[in-house]
Amino acid sequence: MTDDLDDTSPDAASEDRRFFLKQTMFIAGLSMAPADILHAALAPDDGPVGNAVKARISLTINGRRKRLTVDPRMTLLDLLRENQGLTGTKKGCDFGQCGACTVHIDGRRALSCLTFAVMQHGRKVTTIEGLSHGEQLHPLQEAFIRHDGFQCGYCTPGQLMSGVACIREGHADSADEVREYMSGNLCRCGAYPNIVDAILEVKKEGRKV
Amino acid sequence: MRPFQYLRPKTVGEAVTMAADHPDAQYIAGGTNLIDLMKRGITSPSTLIDINHLPLKKIEHRYDRTRIGALALNSDVAQHKLVTRRQPLLAEALLAGASGQIRNMATVGGNLLQRTRCSYFYDVAMPCNKRNPGSGCSAEGGINRTHAIFFNANEKPSCIAVHASDMCVALTALDTDVVIAGPNGERTLPFKDFHRLSTQQPELDTYLAPGELVTAIEVQDNAFTEHHHYLKVRDRASYAFALVAVAAALQMDGGKIWEARVALGGVAHKPWRYWAVELMLRGNAPSEKLFREVAEHEMRSAKAGEYNAYKINLTANAMVAALKTAAGIS
């Protein structure tokens, strides 16, 4: 399975080496233990795994499986931005009040600032970078351009991730419904009417989102 | 943020044992409130026990009760057929709370255990009896616009913050039990005895013992499925905590009210149930005049601070409006 792994970040790699050293010392201490205990200690995807310094996780980000070593205090948002270089997901308030950090976890929209990366072990995360197919924009991205659904653009990745989920959930049948189900995404520029129009249009077209 | 040890149990027994072994540990499920509190340094556990892998997500009907696992997500509960069919008031209240994203993360157990959103509790530079027992209450002489108007009659409150949940207001109106696992096995608490009023220990929100884990709630079947309403009044149309919320449920037959439930959010340290109002409604024909009478009767025991006197009228009006909608009176 190791060839599935894409762990190119230099930080994460060096962290992994430190983890390896620690684990090696741990194993040395256990060298008198029966073989099955050693085996259990080494099972790759079997968490918990963490002392107060580093924890080992594996998760899928935009379709690529990653094995990472993280500080348990690191939020999923910080992992995406600082460790994985996926800066499309924005840090707005960092307290769950603005929705700029919205991503999909196992297909459902969630706030990446209010969850620790270590808790996402085994899950599939999709960010704004995973929404389009290469140069081909997602239908909602195209609709945002047609309807001028943004001004400064800072809230836009969160709006798009939330808007796609809103349509998938079946909560985009009227402007009122869209406003209610999009209320977790704030836009200080006030592009709300255009965002609502874009979501309603994509829903109406009935295209697969 | 203070470093913490991260543990991930697979069974309830394992989780409870871990909590007993680490006195400073906290359970984490959705994390939507706890992580917020940890970032601000209001809570700093040395160990986090991630309970997301425990088998506590199930929603089922057993005998005459809807049993909802503590890890069921708010969004899943709100749209589950068992809940929309048998407990529509609960579904309504859940959808009035938070946002689409947060409802996808927040669990039932976590909703029960969320802390107050009093701004002084969140401001670590200010005294707060709930955050730092004995330091004083900044809200009492401060901006208490969102604070409580109902208190324990026998004691001076040391904290005037309100409980933030919508779900808990509906559960207070219904007959609910909380199922709890602990080092000595399982026990059950009636919902009305789960949360505390603000007494001399405002740092404690509930009667859970240290290390105990909420595993499920059980809501009794009822005859309120036709006549119910959850009315939430807030500063903006959506995604804000309640200034006042009313859960109203009526059982009506032959033009009369046979059973009534009224619970309020945003007015006390825990969701507030109106026992006297319920008795006064029973046996009467529903009318705006009756609803106005009972609402104002109950408001006589309300006590406002400098900035929240508006809540007294607002609560009475919200009660009348919610009861009218529940009864189908326009």
HADDOCK unambig.tbl for C-alpha pairs under 7 A between the chains (distance, minus, plus):
assign (segid A and resid 47 and name CA) (segid B and resid 8 and name CA) 6.71 0.50 0.50
assign (segid A and resid 48 and name CA) (segid B and resid 6 and name CA) 6.93 0.50 0.50
assign (segid A and resid 48 and name CA) (segid B and resid 7 and name CA) 5.35 0.50 0.50
assign (segid A and resid 48 and name CA) (segid B and resid 8 and name CA) 4.97 0.50 0.50
assign (segid A and resid 49 and name CA) (segid B and resid 7 and name CA) 6.94 0.50 0.50
assign (segid A and resid 50 and name CA) (segid B and resid 5 and name CA) 6.15 0.50 0.50
assign (segid A and resid 50 and name CA) (segid B and resid 6 and name CA) 5.10 0.50 0.50
assign (segid A and resid 50 and name CA) (segid B and resid 7 and name CA) 6.67 0.50 0.50
assign (segid A and resid 51 and name CA) (segid B and resid 5 and name CA) 4.79 0.50 0.50
assign (segid A and resid 51 and name CA) (segid B and resid 6 and name CA) 6.23 0.50 0.50
assign (segid A and resid 52 and name CA) (segid B and resid 3 and name CA) 5.51 0.50 0.50
assign (segid A and resid 52 and name CA) (segid B and resid 4 and name CA) 4.74 0.50 0.50
assign (segid A and resid 52 and name CA) (segid B and resid 5 and name CA) 4.22 0.50 0.50
assign (segid A and resid 52 and name CA) (segid B and resid 6 and name CA) 6.83 0.50 0.50
assign (segid A and resid 72 and name CA) (segid B and resid 6 and name CA) 6.69 0.50 0.50
assign (segid A and resid 73 and name CA) (segid B and resid 3 and name CA) 6.82 0.50 0.50
assign (segid A and resid 95 and name CA) (segid B and resid 36 and name CA) 5.78 0.50 0.50
assign (segid A and resid 109 and name CA) (segid B and resid 101 and name CA) 5.31 0.50 0.50
assign (segid A and resid 109 and name CA) (segid B and resid 104 and name CA) 6.91 0.50 0.50
assign (segid A and resid 110 and name CA) (segid B and resid 101 and name CA) 4.48 0.50 0.50
assign (segid A and resid 110 and name CA) (segid B and resid 102 and name CA) 6.47 0.50 0.50
assign (segid A and resid 110 and name CA) (segid B and resid 104 and name CA) 6.35 0.50 0.50
assign (segid A and resid 110 and name CA) (segid B and resid 105 and name CA) 6.46 0.50 0.50
assign (segid A and resid 111 and name CA) (segid B and resid 101 and name CA) 6.13 0.50 0.50
assign (segid A and resid 111 and name CA) (segid B and resid 102 and name CA) 6.98 0.50 0.50
assign (segid A and resid 114 and name CA) (segid B and resid 31 and name CA) 6.33 0.50 0.50
assign (segid A and resid 114 and name CA) (segid B and resid 32 and name CA) 5.33 0.50 0.50
assign (segid A and resid 114 and name CA) (segid B and resid 35 and name CA) 5.91 0.50 0.50
assign (segid A and resid 114 and name CA) (segid B and resid 36 and name CA) 6.80 0.50 0.50
assign (segid A and resid 115 and name CA) (segid B and resid 31 and name CA) 5.98 0.50 0.50
assign (segid A and resid 115 and name CA) (segid B and resid 35 and name CA) 6.92 0.50 0.50
assign (segid A and resid 180 and name CA) (segid B and resid 238 and name CA) 6.33 0.50 0.50
assign (segid A and resid 181 and name CA) (segid B and resid 99 and name CA) 6.95 0.50 0.50
assign (segid A and resid 181 and name CA) (segid B and resid 100 and name CA) 5.91 0.50 0.50
assign (segid A and resid 183 and name CA) (segid B and resid 99 and name CA) 6.29 0.50 0.50
assign (segid A and resid 183 and name CA) (segid B and resid 238 and name CA) 6.08 0.50 0.50
assign (segid A and resid 183 and name CA) (segid B and resid 239 and name CA) 5.85 0.50 0.50
assign (segid A and resid 184 and name CA) (segid B and resid 99 and name CA) 4.83 0.50 0.50
assign (segid A and resid 184 and name CA) (segid B and resid 100 and name CA) 6.64 0.50 0.50
assign (segid A and resid 184 and name CA) (segid B and resid 101 and name CA) 6.98 0.50 0.50
assign (segid A and resid 184 and name CA) (segid B and resid 239 and name CA) 6.28 0.50 0.50
